[in-house]
Amino acid sequence: MAAQLLLGKGFKEVYNLKGGIKAWNGHKAAGPREFHLTFITKDEKPQQMLMLAYHLEEALRVFYLELLERTEDHELVGLLKDLAAFEEQHKNRVMQTCQDLGITASDTEHIQEDIIEGGFDKKTFLRDNAPYLTSPSGVLTVAMMLETQSLDLYLRLAEEVSDNTARTFLFAIADEEKNHLAVLGQLLEKRSE
């Protein structure tokens, strides 16, 4: 999780080494590509930030369902369904908060429909990470990257919001991202045992 956060902050040479520094033998590891969250202007109103979160959650849910249609691997099917359900839960929480704040559809005009949670362009992300999206371990690794980027996104959005209700919501959904990361990490560790 720390490595993903550093990558999200712009560091170029960050490695997550299984076994810690003692396991390093001098070779560089390769993994899914990282993208920066350049679509945020920081001028968004709290309402726009909440609707952005809603659309990012929904786009990632749809992304997992699209991957589901591409596989017949029984284990991968179950994992993708669980990941889509995580995003549905987040989306419902965001929508409830939006309703509590009286946010309407007119507040969603700036939303980019092709951006998934974590701030990634869906088509580019799928193309660049396709090799990792064919196995449960690969999907878990990519899901962890997405959730880590999302955690960073929500924490940065919370710093920009002046509305206390919106800030509280953003911190709460960031906490949920942490929980998702913990669950994903446990699943990934079980696969590597």
C-alpha positions as CSV (number, residue, x, y, z in Angstrom):
1,M,0.0,0.0,0.0
2,A,2.8,2.4,0.8
3,A,4.5,1.7,-2.5
4,Q,1.3,2.4,-4.4
5,L,0.8,5.7,-2.5
6,L,4.4,6.8,-3.4
7,L,3.8,5.9,-7.0
8,G,0.6,8.0,-7.0
9,K,2.6,10.9,-5.6
10,G,4.9,10.8,-8.6
11,F,7.9,8.8,-7.4
12,K,9.4,6.9,-10.3
13,E,11.5,4.1,-8.7
14,V,9.3,2.5,-6.1
15,Y,9.4,-1.3,-5.4
16,N,7.3,-3.5,-3.2
17,L,9.5,-6.4,-2.3
18,K,8.1,-9.7,-0.9
19,G,10.3,-10.7,1.9
20,G,11.5,-7.1,2.6
21,I,14.8,-5.6,1.8
22,K,16.7,-8.8,2.6
23,A,15.0,-10.5,-0.3
24,W,16.2,-8.0,-2.9
25,N,18.8,-9.4,-5.3
26,G,19.3,-6.3,-7.4
27,H,16.8,-6.9,-10.2
28,K,14.0,-4.5,-11.0
29,A,10.4,-5.8,-10.7
30,A,7.7,-4.9,-13.3
31,G,4.0,-4.5,-12.7
32,P,0.9,-2.7,-13.8
33,R,1.5,0.8,-15.1
34,E,0.6,3.8,-13.0
35,F,-1.2,6.9,-14.1
36,H,-1.4,10.3,-12.4
37,L,-4.7,11.8,-11.4
38,T,-4.6,14.8,-13.7
39,F,-8.3,15.2,-14.3
40,I,-8.9,17.1,-11.0
41,T,-8.7,20.9,-11.1
42,K,-9.2,21.3,-7.3
43,D,-11.8,24.0,-8.1
44,E,-14.6,21.5,-7.7
45,K,-17.4,22.2,-5.3
46,P,-18.2,19.6,-2.6
47,Q,-21.2,18.5,-4.6
48,Q,-19.1,17.9,-7.7
49,M,-16.6,15.9,-5.7
50,L,-19.3,13.7,-4.3
51,M,-20.8,13.1,-7.8
52,L,-17.3,12.5,-9.1
53,A,-16.8,9.8,-6.4
54,Y,-20.2,8.3,-7.4
55,H,-19.2,8.0,-11.1
56,L,-15.8,6.7,-10.3
57,E,-17.3,3.9,-8.2
58,E,-19.9,3.1,-10.8
59,A,-17.3,3.0,-13.7
60,L,-15.1,0.6,-11.7
61,R,-18.1,-1.6,-10.9
62,V,-18.9,-1.8,-14.7
63,F,-15.2,-2.4,-15.4
64,Y,-15.2,-5.5,-13.2
65,L,-18.4,-6.7,-14.8
66,E,-16.9,-6.3,-18.2
67,L,-13.9,-8.4,-17.1
68,L,-16.4,-11.0,-15.8
69,E,-17.8,-11.4,-19.3
70,R,-14.4,-12.2,-20.7
71,T,-13.5,-15.1,-18.5
72,E,-14.7,-18.6,-17.8
73,D,-12.3,-19.2,-14.9
74,H,-14.6,-20.1,-12.0
75,E,-12.3,-18.6,-9.3
76,L,-11.9,-15.4,-11.3
77,V,-15.6,-15.1,-11.8
78,G,-16.3,-15.2,-8.1
79,L,-13.5,-12.7,-7.4
80,L,-14.8,-10.2,-10.0
81,K,-18.3,-10.5,-8.6
82,D,-17.1,-9.7,-5.2
83,L,-15.1,-6.7,-6.5
84,A,-18.1,-5.4,-8.3
85,A,-20.2,-5.8,-5.1
86,F,-17.6,-3.7,-3.2
87,E,-18.0,-0.9,-5.7
88,E,-21.8,-1.1,-5.6
89,Q,-21.6,-0.7,-1.8
90,H,-19.4,2.4,-2.2
91,K,-21.7,3.8,-4.9
92,N,-24.7,3.4,-2.6
93,R,-23.0,5.1,0.2
94,V,-22.0,8.0,-2.1
95,M,-25.6,8.3,-3.4
96,Q,-27.0,8.4,0.1
97,T,-24.7,11.2,1.1
98,C,-25.6,13.1,-2.1
99,Q,-29.3,12.8,-1.2
100,D,-28.6,13.9,2.3
101,L,-26.9,17.0,0.9
102,G,-29.6,17.7,-1.7
103,I,-27.4,17.1,-4.7
104,T,-29.2,16.9,-8.1
105,A,-28.3,15.6,-11.5
106,S,-27.3,19.1,-12.7
107,D,-24.2,18.8,-10.5
108,T,-22.8,15.9,-12.6
109,E,-22.1,17.8,-15.9
110,H,-18.3,17.8,-15.5
111,I,-18.1,14.0,-15.0
112,Q,-15.9,12.1,-17.4
113,E,-17.7,8.8,-18.0
114,D,-14.5,7.0,-19.3
115,I,-12.6,7.5,-16.0
116,I,-12.6,4.7,-13.5
117,E,-12.0,4.8,-9.7
118,G,-8.4,5.8,-9.0
119,G,-8.5,8.3,-11.9
120,F,-7.6,6.0,-14.8
121,D,-8.9,6.2,-18.4
122,K,-10.7,2.9,-18.7
123,K,-9.7,2.0,-22.2
124,T,-6.1,2.9,-21.7
125,F,-6.0,1.1,-18.4
126,L,-7.5,-2.1,-19.9
127,R,-5.1,-2.0,-22.8
128,D,-2.0,-1.4,-20.7
129,N,-2.9,-3.9,-17.9
130,A,-4.5,-6.7,-20.0
131,P,-1.8,-9.2,-19.2
132,Y,-2.5,-8.8,-15.5
133,L,-6.3,-9.2,-15.8
134,T,-6.4,-12.9,-16.8
135,S,-5.7,-14.5,-13.5
136,P,-7.0,-14.1,-9.9
137,S,-3.6,-13.0,-8.7
138,G,-3.2,-10.4,-11.4
139,V,-6.7,-9.1,-10.9
140,L,-6.1,-8.8,-7.2
141,T,-2.9,-6.9,-7.8
142,V,-4.6,-4.5,-10.2
143,A,-7.5,-4.1,-7.8
144,M,-5.1,-3.2,-5.0
145,M,-3.5,-0.6,-7.2
146,L,-6.9,0.9,-8.0
147,E,-8.0,1.0,-4.4
148,T,-4.7,2.5,-3.3
149,Q,-5.0,5.2,-5.9
150,S,-8.6,5.8,-4.9
151,L,-7.6,6.1,-1.2
152,D,-5.1,8.8,-2.3
153,L,-7.7,10.5,-4.4
154,Y,-10.3,10.7,-1.7
155,L,-7.8,11.9,0.9
156,R,-6.7,14.7,-1.4
157,L,-10.3,15.6,-2.2
158,A,-11.0,15.8,1.5
159,E,-8.2,18.3,1.9
160,E,-9.8,20.6,-0.7
161,V,-13.3,20.6,0.7
162,S,-14.5,23.4,2.9
163,D,-17.9,21.7,3.6
164,N,-17.6,19.6,6.8
165,T,-20.3,17.1,5.7
166,A,-18.5,16.5,2.4
167,R,-15.2,16.2,4.2
168,T,-16.6,13.7,6.7
169,F,-18.0,11.6,3.8
170,L,-14.7,11.7,1.9
171,F,-12.7,10.6,4.9
172,A,-15.3,7.8,5.5
173,I,-15.0,6.5,2.0
174,A,-11.2,6.7,2.3
175,D,-11.5,4.5,5.4
176,E,-13.6,2.0,3.3
177,E,-10.9,2.0,0.7
178,K,-8.4,1.1,3.5
179,N,-10.7,-1.8,4.5
180,H,-10.9,-3.0,0.9
181,L,-7.1,-2.9,0.6
182,A,-6.8,-5.0,3.7
183,V,-9.3,-7.6,2.4
184,L,-7.5,-7.6,-1.0
185,G,-4.1,-8.0,0.6
186,Q,-5.3,-11.0,2.6
187,L,-6.7,-12.6,-0.5
188,L,-3.5,-12.0,-2.4
189,E,-1.4,-13.4,0.5
190,K,-3.5,-16.6,0.6
191,R,-2.9,-17.1,-3.1
192,S,0.9,-16.8,-2.7
193,E,1.1,-19.3,0.2
